[in-house]
Amino acid sequence: MKPVALSASEIPNYSALASLTLNAINDGVMLIDETGIIKFANPAAATMLGYGSPTNVIGLSYQAVLRFETTDGQPVNPETSKLTQAIQTGQQFDTREYVLISAQSERKAAISLTMIPTGGPRSNKIITFRDITKELEKEEDQNEFISTASHEMRTPVASIEGYLGLALNPQTATIDDRAKQYLEAAHKASQHLGHLFKDLLDVTKLDDGRLKLHLVPVEIVSTVREMVGAREKDMAAKHLKYSFGTNAPVNGKQIEQLVYAAVDLGMLREILDNLIENAIKYTPEGGEIWVNARGDGDKVLINVTDNGIGISPDDAAHIFQKFYRVDNSQTRQIGGTGLGLYLVKQRVEAMDGRVWVESAFGDGSTFFVSLPRLSNAEYQKRLLAYQNEQTVQAFSETQNGAKPQVTTSSVSVPLRGAEAGTATVVQSVEQKAPVQAASVQQAMPVQPAQMQAAPVSQTQVVPQAQQVQPQVVPTQQMPVTPVQSVTGPNDLTIPRNDQLNNQKGVA
């Protein structure tokens, strides 16, 4: 069959159709050139920006017309905004963290902002923004309902789980084998329901801003190794082979980097727990799980790799969405809430990181977590700030009438040797000064002892209250005696320096 030739009048004018479409939609659309000058804007963009007509913004710099503030009301510097950074690097970008400020009426609207490059870093860029104010209000109502319902339902579920536990305990109840089988199934189902409610609560806490970040400077390799090591029993129970670190030993020794990052330890633990839990669930018995943490330029890169059933490309594009579960003959037999990887993505992005997966169906999966990396100098700076914050907080609690107790001073320092990482040297000072009539007991911050592991200078923070000492009865203090244990900032045991023999490489 020969192709039919169309006359000039019959050829559709796609340029006119594209222009008509852009003029009709409610999303703001702009095209900027490599210098940041606006070459095109549709009517919706001009209206949302407060400029009336598109001709009023064409020829202007996007930084002059796109004015943002954060969701908590802080102004955004246009020269250092995440949008500008994405435009300069030529990387696709989208966020819901900005509020658009109209130029004329000072009207503010929460927006979904997207930047798409048409080529490399010096190409034209397409910027789109959409008002999501009503959408966020609906999400807030939905989150409030989920949070309330989950919280209320956890109590009866916990009661059911408790009574089932009593029924299964031979010391509190006597049942036959068939009844025990039924009760064990019910107990397992109630535990699964409890995990679902916990996941729902965790999701809503970050969605509505109730869960706050508490960043702590740590040595990331030793921290990840200790956190994942807590799940070795679960991997061993399924006869899975587990390994941590590089796959290529040098001279028979594993060479690891000293890599620093500022992380929320609770969030990092949840991220790793969810990724390890998935690897265990979707890897058949006798399989392997490999975890590694290393520096990658200005990023920290963590991978959790398994040789399990893998993920198809279609599913890989959606697995970080809320409630999404891979549906095939192998996954239907494995329980799950569809929230685990969504929680991972939430928490990684809350720490300014990124998470993605590389996988093929039937050929295992590798989940990558990328987080901002700290230089050694920045790590030491943040470490001292964190120590001083802890000292001031301890002093404030004592001044507010807290009962004198054994006080600890935690200092996070890099060790030297094979287990080089971030450790906390714990020392205790017991204060036992009796308060006599007309006397004032001065609560002094505990001074961290000098440590041979790494010379970290201590900045003494002296509260103003200590400068006035009317009729002071000196406080008797017991000698400072180091406790014979070293724990990491995540309360994980790390060997002392005198127990370390192997030498590590330093990145």
C-alpha positions in Angstrom: 0.0 0.0 0.0 1.4 3.3 -1.1 1.6 6.2 1.5 -1.0 8.9 1.0 0.5 12.3 0.2 -1.1 15.3 2.1 -1.4 18.7 0.7 0.0 21.7 2.5 -3.4 22.7 3.8 -4.0 19.2 5.3 -0.7 19.1 7.3 -1.5 20.0 10.9 0.1 23.0 12.3 1.7 21.4 15.4 3.3 24.7 16.5 -0.1 26.3 16.7 -1.5 23.3 18.6 1.3 23.4 21.1 0.8 27.1 21.7 -2.9 26.6 22.1 -2.3 23.8 24.6 0.2 25.8 26.7 -2.1 28.8 26.8 -5.0 26.6 28.0 -3.4 24.7 30.9 -3.4 25.9 34.5 0.2 25.0 35.2 2.8 27.7 34.8 5.4 27.0 32.0 8.5 29.0 31.2 11.5 28.4 28.9 14.8 30.0 29.8 18.0 30.1 27.8 21.5 29.2 29.0 22.0 32.6 30.6 18.7 32.3 32.6 16.7 34.8 30.5 13.0 33.9 30.0 12.3 33.3 26.3 8.7 32.0 26.8 6.0 32.1 29.4 2.4 30.9 29.2 -0.5 33.0 30.6 -0.8 30.7 33.7 2.8 31.4 34.6 2.4 35.2 34.2 -0.7 35.2 36.4 0.8 33.1 39.2 3.9 35.3 39.2 1.7 38.4 39.4 2.9 39.9 36.1 -0.4 39.8 34.2 0.7 39.2 30.7 3.4 36.8 29.5 5.1 39.7 27.6 5.9 41.4 30.9 8.2 38.6 31.9 9.8 37.7 28.6 13.4 39.0 28.5 13.8 39.1 32.3 16.0 36.8 34.4 14.1 33.9 36.0 15.8 34.7 39.3 14.1 38.2 39.3 10.6 36.8 38.8 10.7 33.5 40.6 10.6 34.5 44.3 10.4 31.6 46.8 10.3 30.9 50.5 10.3 27.6 52.4 7.3 26.0 53.8 8.2 27.4 57.2 8.4 31.0 56.0 12.1 31.4 55.4 13.1 33.4 52.3 15.1 31.5 49.6 18.1 33.2 48.1 17.6 32.9 44.3 21.4 32.6 43.7 21.8 29.6 45.9 18.4 27.9 45.6 18.1 24.2 44.7 16.5 25.3 41.4 19.6 27.4 40.5 21.9 24.6 41.4 19.9 22.2 39.2 20.0 24.7 36.3 23.7 25.2 36.6 24.4 21.4 36.6 21.8 20.6 34.0 20.2 17.9 36.2 16.4 17.4 36.2 14.8 18.7 39.4 11.5 18.6 41.1 10.4 19.6 44.6 7.3 20.5 46.7 9.4 22.4 49.4 8.9 25.9 48.0 6.2 28.5 48.3 5.8 30.9 45.3 5.4 34.6 46.1 3.5 36.7 43.6 5.2 40.0 42.6 2.1 42.2 42.6 -0.2 41.0 45.4 2.3 39.2 47.6 0.0 36.2 47.3 1.7 33.0 48.4 1.0 29.6 47.0 2.5 26.2 47.8 3.8 24.8 44.5 5.1 21.7 42.8 8.2 23.0 41.0 10.0 21.1 38.1 13.0 21.9 35.9 13.7 19.8 32.8 16.8 20.4 30.7 16.5 20.1 27.0 20.1 19.1 26.6 23.4 19.6 28.5 24.2 22.2 31.2 24.3 25.0 28.6 21.0 24.1 26.9 17.6 25.7 27.3 15.6 24.7 30.4 11.9 24.2 30.9 10.5 25.3 34.3 7.0 24.4 35.3 5.1 25.1 38.6 1.7 24.1 39.8 -0.4 25.4 42.7 -0.8 22.5 45.2 -2.4 24.4 48.1 -5.7 22.5 48.0 -3.9 19.3 47.4 -1.7 19.7 50.5 -4.8 20.5 52.6 -6.4 17.3 51.5 -3.2 15.4 52.2 -3.1 17.0 55.7 -6.6 15.9 56.4 -5.8 12.4 55.2 -2.7 12.2 57.3 -4.5 13.3 60.4 -7.1 10.6 59.9 -4.5 7.9 59.3 -2.5 9.1 62.3 -5.5 9.1 64.6 -7.0 5.8 63.4 -3.6 4.1 63.6 -2.9 5.4 67.1 -6.4 4.3 68.3 -6.1 0.9 66.8 -2.7 0.1 68.1 -4.0 -0.3 71.7 -6.6 -3.1 71.0 -4.1 -4.8 68.7 -1.5 -4.7 71.4 -4.0 -6.2 73.8 -4.9 -9.0 71.4 -1.2 -9.7 70.8 -0.6 -9.9 74.6 -3.5 -12.3 75.3 -2.4 -14.5 72.4 1.1 -14.5 73.9 -0.3 -15.6 77.3 -2.4 -18.4 75.6 0.8 -19.7 73.8 2.8 -19.6 77.0 2.8 -23.2 78.6 3.2 -21.6 82.0 0.0 -19.7 81.8 -2.3 -21.9 79.6 -2.7 -25.5 78.5 -3.8 -26.1 74.9 -3.6 -29.0 72.4 -1.4 -28.9 69.3 -4.2 -28.0 66.9 -5.2 -25.0 69.0 -1.6 -23.9 69.3 -1.3 -23.9 65.6 -4.3 -21.7 65.2 -3.1 -19.3 67.9 0.3 -19.0 66.4 -1.2 -18.0 63.1 -3.4 -15.4 64.9 -0.4 -14.2 66.8 1.7 -13.7 63.6 -1.2 -11.9 62.0 -1.6 -9.5 65.0 2.1 -8.7 64.9 1.9 -8.0 61.2 -1.1 -5.6 61.9 0.9 -3.9 64.6 3.8 -3.3 62.1 1.3 -1.9 59.6 0.0 0.7 62.2 3.6 1.6 63.1 4.5 2.2 59.5 1.4 4.3 59.0 2.3 6.5 62.0 5.8 6.8 60.8 4.7 8.0 57.4 2.4 10.7 58.7 5.0 12.0 61.2 7.3 13.1 58.4 4.5 14.1 56.0 3.0 16.6 58.5 6.3 17.7 59.9 6.1 16.2 63.4 9.3 14.2 63.0 12.3 16.5 63.3 15.9 15.8 62.2 18.7 15.5 64.7 21.9 15.4 62.8 25.0 14.0 64.5 28.5 13.9 62.9 29.7 10.3 62.6 32.2 8.1 60.8 29.8 6.4 58.5 31.5 3.1 57.6 31.8 1.9 61.2 28.3 3.2 62.0 26.7 1.3 59.0 28.6 -1.9 59.8 27.4 -1.9 63.4 23.8 -1.1 62.5 23.6 -3.8 59.8 25.5 -6.3 62.1 22.5 -6.2 64.5 20.5 -8.1 61.7 23.1 -10.9 61.2 20.9 -13.3 63.3 18.0 -12.7 61.0 20.1 -13.4 57.9 21.6 -16.5 59.5 18.1 -17.8 60.4 17.4 -18.0 56.7 20.9 -19.4 55.9 21.9 -16.3 54.0 25.6 -15.5 53.6 26.4 -11.9 54.7 29.5 -9.8 54.0 30.4 -6.2 54.6 33.0 -4.0 53.0 34.9 -4.1 49.8 35.1 -7.3 47.7 38.8 -6.9 46.9 41.1 -7.3 50.0 44.6 -5.7 49.7 47.4 -8.0 51.0 44.8 -10.1 52.7 43.2 -7.2 54.6 40.0 -5.3 54.1 40.9 -1.6 53.4 38.1 0.7 54.4 37.9 4.5 54.2 37.4 7.0 57.0 34.2 8.7 55.7 32.3 11.3 57.6 28.7 12.4 57.4 26.0 14.2 59.5 23.0 11.9 59.9 20.0 11.3 62.0 21.0 8.0 63.7 17.4 6.9 64.2 16.5 7.6 60.6 19.6 5.9 59.3 18.8 2.8 61.4 15.3 2.7 60.0 16.6 3.1 56.4 19.1 0.2 56.8 16.5 -2.0 58.7 14.0 -1.7 55.9 16.6 -2.4 53.1 18.0 -5.4 55.0 14.4 -6.6 55.7 13.6 -6.5 52.0 16.8 -8.3 51.1 16.1 -11.1 53.6 12.4 -11.4 52.4 13.2 -11.5 48.7 16.3 -13.7 48.7 15.8 -17.4 48.8 17.6 -19.6 51.4 21.3 -20.0 50.7 21.5 -16.6 49.0 23.9 -13.8 49.7 23.6 -10.2 51.0 26.4 -7.7 50.7 26.5 -4.3 52.3 29.1 -1.6 51.8 29.7 2.1 52.7 32.3 4.3 51.1 33.1 7.8 50.0 32.2 8.8 46.4 33.4 12.4 45.8 31.4 14.7 47.9 28.9 12.0 48.7 28.6 9.0 51.0 27.4 5.9 49.1 25.8 2.9 50.9 24.7 -0.2 49.0 22.6 -3.2 50.0 23.0 -5.9 47.4 21.3 -9.3 47.2 21.0 -12.1 44.7 17.3 -12.6 45.2 14.4 -12.5 42.8 15.1 -9.0 41.5 12.7 -6.3 40.2 11.5 -5.7 36.7 12.1 -2.2 35.1 8.4 -1.4 35.2 8.2 -2.1 39.0 11.5 -0.4 39.7 10.0 2.9 38.6 7.3 2.7 41.2 8.6 0.8 44.2 9.3 4.0 46.3 5.7 5.1 46.0 3.4 4.8 49.0 1.5 1.5 49.2 3.1 0.1 46.0 3.9 -3.6 46.0 5.4 -5.7 43.2 2.7 -8.1 42.1 3.9 -11.4 40.7 3.7 -15.1 41.5 6.8 -14.9 43.8 5.9 -11.8 45.7 2.3 -12.7 46.5 3.5 -15.2 49.0 5.5 -12.6 50.9 3.8 -10.2 53.2 4.3 -6.5 53.3 2.6 -3.1 53.7 4.0 -1.4 50.7 5.3 1.4 53.0 8.9 0.2 53.7 10.6 1.7 50.7 8.4 4.8 50.8 9.7 5.3 54.4 13.3 4.8 53.2 12.8 7.5 50.5 11.2 9.9 52.9 14.0 9.6 55.4 16.9 9.7 52.9 15.5 12.8 51.3 14.9 14.4 54.7 18.7 14.2 55.2 19.3 15.8 51.7 20.1 12.4 50.2 18.9 10.2 47.3 17.9 6.6 47.0 17.6 4.4 43.9 17.6 0.8 42.8 19.5 -1.1 40.1 18.0 -4.5 39.4 16.8 -7.0 36.8 14.0 -9.6 37.4 15.6 -12.9 38.5 19.0 -11.4 38.9 19.1 -9.7 42.3 18.9 -6.1 43.4 21.2 -3.3 44.6 19.7 -0.4 46.6 21.9 2.7 46.8 21.7 5.5 49.4 23.7 8.6 48.7 24.1 11.2 51.5 26.2 14.4 51.7 29.7 13.8 52.8 31.7 15.9 55.4 35.4 16.7 55.0 37.6 15.9 58.0 37.8 19.6 58.9 34.0 20.0 58.7 33.5 16.9 60.8 35.8 18.1 63.6 34.0 21.5 63.5 30.6 20.0 63.8 31.8 17.5 66.5 33.0 20.3 68.8 29.7 22.2 68.3 27.8 19.0 69.1 29.9 18.4 72.3 29.3 22.0 73.5 25.6 21.7 72.8 25.5 18.5 74.9 27.5 20.2 77.7 25.2 23.3 77.8 22.2 21.0 77.8 23.5 19.0 80.7 24.3 22.2 82.7 20.8 23.6 81.9 19.1 20.5 83.2 21.1 20.6 86.4 20.3 24.3 87.0 16.6 23.5 86.5 16.6 21.3 89.6 17.5 17.9 88.2 18.5 15.5 90.9 22.3 15.0 91.0 23.1 11.7 89.2 26.1 10.0 87.6 26.9 12.4 84.7 28.4 11.2 81.4 30.3 13.2 78.8 30.1 11.6 75.3 32.8 12.6 72.9 32.7 11.3 69.3 36.3 10.9 67.9 37.9 9.0 65.0 39.9 6.0 66.2 43.2 5.0 64.7 43.6 1.4 63.5 41.6 -1.3 61.8 38.4 -0.4 63.5 38.8 3.4 62.8 35.5 5.0 63.1 33.5 7.2 65.3 33.5 6.2 69.0 32.3 7.7 72.2 34.5 7.5 75.2 32.3 7.4 78.3 33.4 8.7 81.6 31.4 9.2 84.8 31.8 11.7 87.6 29.6 11.1 90.7 28.8 14.4 92.4 28.0 14.0 96.1 28.3 17.4 97.7 25.8 17.8 100.6 24.0 21.2 100.5 24.3 22.9 103.9 22.5 25.9 105.2 23.3 29.1 103.5 25.4 27.2 100.9 25.0 26.9 97.2 26.1 23.8 95.2 27.5 24.7 91.9 26.8 22.2 89.1 29.9 22.1 86.9 29.9 20.6 83.3 31.9 17.5 83.1 35.2 17.9 81.3 36.0 15.2 78.7 39.2 13.5 79.5 42.1 13.8 77.1 42.1 10.8 74.7 45.0 9.3 73.0 42.9 8.0 70.2 42.7 11.4 68.4 43.6 14.8 69.6 40.3 16.7 69.6 40.5 20.1 71.3 37.8 20.7 73.8 36.1 24.1 74.0 35.0 25.0 77.6 31.6 26.4 77.8 31.2 28.3 81.0 27.6 29.3 81.8 27.1 32.8 83.3 25.6 31.3 86.4 29.0 30.0 87.4 30.6 33.5 87.6 28.7 34.4 90.8 29.6 32.2 93.8 28.1 33.5 97.0 29.0 31.4 100.0 30.0 28.4 98.0 30.8 25.1 99.7 33.2 23.3 97.4 31.8 20.2 95.8 33.7 17.1 96.5 34.2 15.0 93.4 35.4 11.5 93.0 38.4 10.9 90.8 37.5 10.5 87.1 37.8 6.8 86.2 37.3 5.8 82.5 34.8 3.1 82.0 36.4 0.1 80.3 34.1 0.2 77.3 33.8 2.3 74.2 30.5 2.9 72.5 29.6 4.5 69.2 27.3 7.5 68.9 24.5 5.0 68.1 25.1 3.1 71.3 27.0 0.3 69.5 30.1 -1.3 71.1 33.3 -0.6 69.3 36.7 -2.1 70.4 39.1 0.1 72.3 42.3 1.3 70.6 44.5 -1.0 72.5 42.5 -3.9 71.1 42.9 -2.9 67.5 45.7 -4.5 65.5 45.0 -4.2 61.8 45.8 -1.0 59.9 43.2 0.9 57.8 43.5 3.1 54.8 42.4 6.7 55.0 40.6 8.3 52.1 
